[in-house]
């Protein structure tokens, strides 16, 4: 409701329409007046920031744990596994936790600030 006060002050509208008594009208006249509604919509568009969208590609590749860490699949485990030792293949199967400053940016891209 504070936006209505801003619009009223900037547009210098009369407190109530002249043909109706003040007690019967209230603020509803301003909400149903088409020019006033347009003004409120324009102000909302100017003042409210757009919503942050989740990065869908990142959402499919990373998982946010309950403690706030970021889990991901290790690199080099997709193909050509015959050239790698068994120990290395086993270690690549486990997921890893991201430990860099990149974690903050990924959290924002996932929609968890």
C-alpha positions, 0 to 999 in steps of 0.5 A: 500500500505505500505505493498508493501514497506515492502516486497520490502525492505525485499526481496531486489527485483530490482526496475523493471524487467530488460527487460521492461523500468521503465516508462512502468512498475511501481508497477504492475509487483510486483502485477502480479509476483506470488512469490511476490503476495504470499509474500503479502498474507502471510504478510496480514495473519500475520499482520491482526487480525481476525474479532470478531464474534458476539455471536449469543446466546447472540444476541438472549437474549439481546438487545442494546438500542440506548443509549448503555444500555443492555436490557434483559428478567428477570429471574424466569418468565418461568414457575411455575408462579402459586406459585408467586404473581400477582404483582411479575408476572407483574414485571417479564414481564417487561424487565430489564437493565443491570447495571454491569461491565458485560455490557462492555463484553456483548457489545464486544460479541455483536460486538458493541465496 
